[in-house]
Amino acid sequence: MAESTAPGWPAVSLAKAHEILTAPGSPFEMAEADIRGRRMRIWKNAPPTLRDVFLTGRGFSERIFLVHEDERVTFEAFARAVLKLSEWMQAQGVSKGDRVAIVMRNLPEWPVSFYAAIMLGAIATPLNGWWSGEELLYGLKDSGAKFLIADGDRFARIADHVGECPALEKIVVTRAVPARGIAALESIIGEPGSWKDIPDRPVPSVAIDPEDDASILYTSGTTGNSKGAIQTHRNSTCAILAAMFAGARNFVRRGEPVPTPDPDLQRAMLISIPFFHTTGTHAILCPALATGAKIVMMRRFEPVRAMQLIERERITTAGGVPTIAWQIIEHPERSKYDLSSLEAVSYGGAPASSELVKRIVEVFPKSAPGIGWGMTETTSTFTSHSAEDYRNRPESAGPCIPVCDMKIVDDAGATLPANSVGELWVRGPDVVRGYWNKPEATEKAFEGEWLKTGDLAKIDEEGFLFIVDRKKDMLIRGGENIYCIEIEEVLYRHPAVMDAGVIGLQHRTLGEEPVAVVTLKSGMEASEEELRAFVAEHLAAFKVPVRVAFSSEPLPRNAPGKIMKPQLRSFFEPQA
């Protein structure tokens, strides 16, 4: 264990802190439940379903919930818009279990669409708003979406393909003039500024169980093979308490009592991470609704605009991926803005250096840096790491919450001792039940109740997780997962490409960036610009290689024929 950051810290061990926080009668008391035939620890006081989260959120009434540019939506206005849209969708034939696809950027209409589906017992199915039309078509067809709600820009990508989706019955478009046969969302619920005037409606009388499917979020994967992870209501509500628990644990580790929340004090969260990410949905949107926090949206992250919003909205929590923290810290105009409201600067989704932890503490002394590890399959954050624990172990992703378990196994599935490197396996009530319409993928991903993450990691004696590498051939660029094979398959479709290999190069703020090495067919020509443009025609912009190098020889392969990717790095190293 590293030297502590303050005298007398930690006051209690991690195990003791968990024991204190989960004691009978505490907000984080645990219970047990039978989930899909297995006995599992759960949060006793977690909301049973996301409908209960909605009802809790409505109780914050005239408090501001959503801020987008000059649009400000209260919790009550949000609730009225949700119930109105839900009523209309029900009249259009949407019922329990139907998939409702949501394809839009961060707008107030996004959480309204999500919760309108939830209130009907339908399965909210957000699709990646950065996907190409080809990728969006796959998501619509794979999910069998019956209903589509999209903003104008994203609908334009998919408009020519909707006829290829036999299950799709109704399309609603927002912030655009819809074509004939397509409904405008504004004609149903009006614009955000008018939601407060929508007449109240009853909550739909649909039976919803904690184990019912609530959402499908697609993981990054190979073309034609992206997988829709199925989050149940219990998965989602477990994630809400997990976020609260991590903050409470910091106080106990210091030997301080957990403060009673001030009902008059509202937290404010700056979000540049898309809602369609599991972090956006399950670590930001749903917890904010449950706790009465304000969400301030940005169309895209821009440091000056972010600092303006932090000052104007008195933002208490900011972050997302490490690049966001870096851009604010290093901006030459930072001193012009009052950023003193910040209490937490947290991030995940990409590697972060210990230097970043140090700089956050220096620049925002009242703010606790934080990081976590999780997957779409763990309904966002599975481990959380902040405050003194993070400063003491900056290379760690933190411990998991008490209702969950993790272990490190060897190639045979045998559990390894502390500090041994192997594959990380996890289980708990926040782990999804499987992948939509892909039983083979589900069977491959699970060993009984354990999810095989594909990450190489170690766990120390106290239970802190350290991610070492990824077993999967995947890189993370600014919080976005990119499977190398996905890019390689597109490159192979180019008529001039004979061989292709994609790797990730380290980037100071984005974590990693994709680069490619290709061998061209004899007598064929193609430029770097041409190949990058070709990839951009088929995949989202964040997946396009930032550089393409050319090899005059076939790419190096091992005996089974797999490209030896470490050798590809030499194409991008400075020449002596």
N, C-alpha and C positions, 0 to 999 in steps of 0.2 A: 504493500500500500504506500502511496506517495505521501510526502509530508503534508500535513493538513494546512489549509488556507487560513485558519484562524485559531488562536489559543482555545483549547478545550473542545475543538470540533473534531469528529462528530461527538455529540453528547450521548448518543445511543447507536447501537449497531443497526444495520439495515434490517435484520430479522426482527429486532426489538421494535423498531419503528413500525414495521408492518403489523406486529402483534398489537401495538397500542392503537393504531388506526382502525383495525378491524375488530376491536373488542365489542362484545354484545352491547347494543344500545347506541353504538356510534353510527355516523352517517355512512361509513364504509363497511358496516357489518356484512359478513358473508353468510351464505346459505348454500344448500345443495339442491340440484334439480336434475331430473332425467331428461337429457337432450339427445334425441336421435338414438335412443337405446343405451346411452352411456351416462353414468353419474358424473356430474360436473359441479365445481364450485361456481357460484354466481354472486353478484352484488344483491343483497337482500332488498336494498332500497332503490334500485335502479327503476326508472319508469318501465312498465311492462312493454309498451310499444311506442313507436314514433307518433301515433295519434295522441298518446298521453303527453308526449313532449310538446306537440302542437297546442294542446289545451293548457299546459303550463305556461307556454310562451304567451298565449293570449291574455293571461292574467297580468302581464306587464302593461297592458292597455295603451295609454297615450305616450309611453316612452318610445323614443326613436329606435327602430330596429335596423332599417336598411338605408344607406346613404349612397347615392350614385350621382356624381356631378352635383347638380342643384336639386335633385330629387331626394326627398326625405319621406320615408314610410314608417309609420308607427306600427307597433305590434298589433293593435286592433285593426288598422287598415290592411295589414298583411293578412290577418285572419279572415276578414271579410272577402278579400280577393280570392283566397284559397277556397273558401266555401262556395263562392259563386262559380268559380271555374270547375270545382268538383261536381256541383249540381249539373252544370251544362254537360260535362263529360259523361256523367251517368246517363243523361237523357240521350246522348249520342251512342250509348251502348257499351261504354267502358264498365267493366265489372271486375270483381276480385280475381287476381291472377293474371289479368291482361297486362302486357308490357306497354308502357307509355314512354316512348323515346323523347329525350330532351337534347336538342342540339343548338346551343347558343353560348355566347360569351357571358361573362359575369354581368348580369342585369338583375334588377329587382324581380323581373318576370321569371328568372330561373328558379329561386326557391319557392315561388308561388306554384309553378308547374310541378315541381318535385312533390310538394306537400299535397297538392290537389290529387295527384295519383295515390299518394299514401293514404289519404282519407277514404278512398274507395276500396282499399285493400288491393289495389293494382300494384304492379311492380315498376317502380320508377327506374328508367334505363337511360342514364346520361351517357352520351357518346362524346368522344374527344372532339372538342370544337376546333382543334388544329388539324384533324384528319382531312385527307383529300376526299373528293367525291367517291373514289373507288373504295377507300377505307370505310367511309360512312355507309355506303351501300352494303358492305359486308356486315357491319354492325346491325343494320336494320333487318337484313335477311336472317342473320344468325339468331337474333333475339326473337324474331317473329313479332315485331312490334305492331300493335293494332292502331296505335295513335302516335302522331309525331307533332311535337311543338318545337319550332325552330325560329331563330332570328333570320332576318332577310339575307344577310351575307352568307350564312351557312346553308340556308335552303337553296341558294343559287348553285352551290356545289353539287347538290344532290337532286335538283329539280328534274334533270333529264333521266334519272334512274329510278324514280319512285314507282314507275310502272313495272319495274322488275321485282317489286316487293308484294307478293300476292296477299300477305296477311294485313298489309297496311290499308286501313279503311278511312281514316280521317287525318287531315293535315291542318295545323294551325300555325300561322306565321305572325311574328311580332316585329314591330319597327320596320315595316315595309308595306308597300302596296301589294296585296296578294293577287294572284292570278285567279281566273274564274274557277270556281269549285273549291277554293281554298279559303278558309275562314281567317279573319284577322283577329288576333287575340284582343286587341283594343275594342272590337265590336262586342266582345263578351264581358270583359271586366273593366274596360276603360283604360286610361293611362294612370301611372302610379299616383299622380297627384290627386286623382279622383277616387281612389280606392276607399278612402274614409267615408265616402257618401254612399257606398253600396249597401243596400238594405241587408240586415242580418238574416242568416239562414241557419237551420238546424244542422248539426253534425250528421253526416250520413250514417244510417243505422246498418253498418256492416260489421260482422263479427271478425275481429282481428286478434290473432294469437301471437305471443312472443316468438314462436317458432315459424310463423309465416314468413315467406319471402317478402322483403321490403324493396330491395334494389338490386340491379345488376350493373356492375362497373367493370369495364373491359380493361384487361391488362395489356401491356404492350407485348406483341408477339409477331411471329412470322406472318407474311401476307397470306390471308385465307385461314389463319390459325390463331388469331387473337382469341383470348378466352374470357368469357363473361363470368366474373366471380359473383356468386350469389350471397348477398348480405341479408340475413334475417333481421327482424325487428330486435331480437335480443342482441345480435351482433352490434347493431348500431347504438342501442342504449348502453351497452357495456362500455363502448368507446367514450361515451359522454362522462361516465363516472371515472374512467381511467384518467382523463384529462384533469379532473378535479383532484384525484388522489395524488398525482405527481406533485402538484403544488403544495398540498397539505404535508406531504412527506418531508419537504424541505424544512418546514418549521419544526417538526418533531426531531429531525436529525440535529437541529441546532439546540434542542432542549427547550424550545419555546412552545407555548400553547398555540393550537391552530385558531386563528382569529375568526370570530363570528362574522359572516358577511354583513356588510352594511347595506340595508335594503335601499338606501337613497344614493348609493354610489354605483355608477354604471361603468363597467369596463367597455373599452372600445377597441376593436380589432381592425387593423388595416390588412385587407386581403388583395393580393395580386395573383395568388395561386388560383387557378380555375376551380369553380365549383365542381366540375366534372371529375376532378381528381378525388381520390378517397380522402386526402387531407382536407380539401375544400369542403366536401360534404360532411364527413364524419368527425373531423377534428376542429372545424370552424363553424359551419352552418348549424348543425344540430346542437352542439354545446351552447352556442350563442342563444339559440331559441330557448333552450332549457334554463338558462341562467339570466336572461334579460340583457345580454350584452349587445352592443351596437356593432354592426358590420359596415365598414367603409370600403367600397369597391373601387378598384382601379382597372381601367380597360387594359392597360399594360403598365408594367413597372417603369417608372421614370423617376430618378432620384429627387429632382427638385420638386416635382409634383407630390411625391411621397412625403417630403419634409413639410410642404405646405399643408397637407392633410393632417399630418401628425400634430402640427401646431393648431390648426383650425378646429379639429375634432377632438383634441386632447386624447390622442391614441395612447392606450396603455400596453398593447401587444402588437408587435410587428415582426415580420420575418417571412419565412416560406422556404427558401433555399439559401445557401451561403452567399451566393452572388448578390442578393438583395442587401444583406448586411454590409458586405464589402463596399457596395456602391454608395451607400449613405455615409459610412465611416470615412471614406477617402474623398468625398466630394469637397471641392474647394469652397463651396458656399455654405457648408454645414453650419458654421457659426452664426449665420444670419437668421436661423430659425430656432424657436423655442421647442426643443425636443424633450423637455424635462418630464413630460407626462409618461414617458416610456418606462414600464416596469418589467417588461420581458421582451427579449429579442431571441426568438427561437427559430429553428430551421430543421430541415431533414431532407431526405430525398437525394442527397449528394454528399460526398465526403467534405469534411471541414477540417481545417488545420488548427492546431493549438494556438497559432498566432491570432486567429480570429477571436478565440475565447478571450485572450489577453486584451485585444483591442476593444472589444465590447465593454469590458470592465473599465478600461481607461476612459472611453468616450462617453459611456452611459453608466456612471457609477451607481445610480439607483436601480439599474436594470439587471436582471439575472439572465445570463446567457443560457440557452437551452438547445438540446438536440434530441433526436429520438430515432428509433429504427422501426420500420413497419413495412407492410406490403398491402396491396389491395386485398389480398387474401386474409389479412389480419384486421381488416376494417380500420385502416389507418395505423396509428401509433401503437406498437406493441411494447416497446421499452421507452422510457423517458429519462432524461438526464439534464439537470439544471442546477443553478446556484452553486453552492460549495462542492457538491458531489461532482459536478461537471468540471469546475475549476481544478479539482483534485485529480481527476482522471479525464483529461481532455481527449484522449484517444478512444474512450469508451462511448458506447451508445446507451449506457445506463442499464438498470435492472428492469425486470418486468413487474407487473402488478400482481398482487397476491392471488387473484382468481385464475391466473395463468401460470403455465410452466414452460420452460425451455430446457433443452439439453443438446449436447454435442455428441455426434455419433461418428463411427468410422464407416468405411465403405460397406461393411457387413451389417450395419445398423446397431452395433454394440455401443453402449454409452461409454464415453471417454471421461477420464478424471478432469478436475479443474486445471485450467490453463493449457489443455490439449487442443490442438487445432483439428477440426473436423467439420462436418456439415451440421448446420443449425436446424433443429426440429423444434416446433412449438405446438402448443395446444391451449385451449381455453374457450370461454364463451364468446370471444370476439373473433374467432377463426371461422371463416365461411364454411358452409356445408359442402361446397363443391363448385363446379363450373357448369354454366347453363348449357344443356344439350350436348355435353361432352363427357360421357361416363368414363371413357378410356383415360382422358386427361385427369379426371378426378381420381381414378384409381391409382394412376401413376404418381400423383402429387401427395397422396396420403398413405400412411402406414397406420392402420387402425385410426385412433383419434389424433395422431400426430401429423402435422403438416410439414412436409419436407421442403424447406425454403430454397434450397439450392445455393445458399450463402455459406462460405467457409468462415468459421468464427471460433472464438474461444470464450469461456466463461471463467472468471476468477473465483477465488474462494468465497467471496462475499456475495456473488451472484451478479456481477457487472459484466455486461456483454461487450465483446470487442469483435467487430467485423474485420476479417482479414482479407477476404477476396470473394469474388463471386464464382461459384461453381459453373453457373450458366454463362454462356458467351454473350454477355450483356454489358452495356455501359450506361452511365447516367449523366445526362447533359442538362445542367440547370434544373434538376428535379424531374426531368423526363427520362423514362426508361427507353432504351434503344437496343433492340436485339440485332446483333451484327448480321446474322443470317438474313434478316429481312432486307437489309440494304444490298447484301451480296446477291440475293435472288433477283432483285431489280437490275443490278449491273449485268448479270448474266443474260438478261433479256435484250441487252443492247447487241446489235448484230456484229460489232467489232470486238467484243470482249470474249476472250477465251478463258481467263482465270481471274478471280477476284477474291480479295481478302480485306475485311474491315476490322479495325482495331480502334481503341480509344487512346487518345493522348491527353495527358493531364493539362488542365487549364486552371489558372489561379482562382477564378471566380465561378466558373461554370462547373467545375469538378472535372469533367472530361468532355472531349469533343470527338466525333467520329472522323476518321480518315480512312482512305482506301488505297490499296495497291492493286493494280490490274496488269495483266498481260494481254496484249492485243493479238488477234488472229493474224496469221501471216498475210501480208499484202493489204491489211486493213489499217485505217487511220481513225483516230478520235482524239480530240483535245480534252484537257481537264475541264474546261468550261462546258463542253458538250456533254460530258458524262455527268457532271453535277446537275446540269439542266435536265437531263434525262431522268435522274433520280427524283428531281423536284416535280416532274410530271406525274409521278406515281405515289409519292410519299409526302408526309407532312414536312414542312420546312426544317423543323428541328432535327430531322433524320438525315438531311442532305450532308454528305461529307464536306468538311471545310477544305480539305485538300485531297487531291488524287495524284498518286505517284505511279510511274510506269516502270515495269520490269521487262527487260529484254529476254529473260529466261522464265520458264514456268515457276510458279511460286513454290517455295520449299514445303515439302510434305513429309510426314513420318510414314512408317511402314503401313499402317492401316489406311493411309491416304488423306489424313487430316492435315490441313495447313498448319505449319508451325508458326503461329502468330507472333511469338516473341521476336523472331527474326525479321518480321516486317518493320519493326521499329527503326531499324537501321536506315530505312528510306527517308526518315524524317529527322534524323539526328544531324547536327551540324558537322560538316566535313572538316577534318583536321587540316 
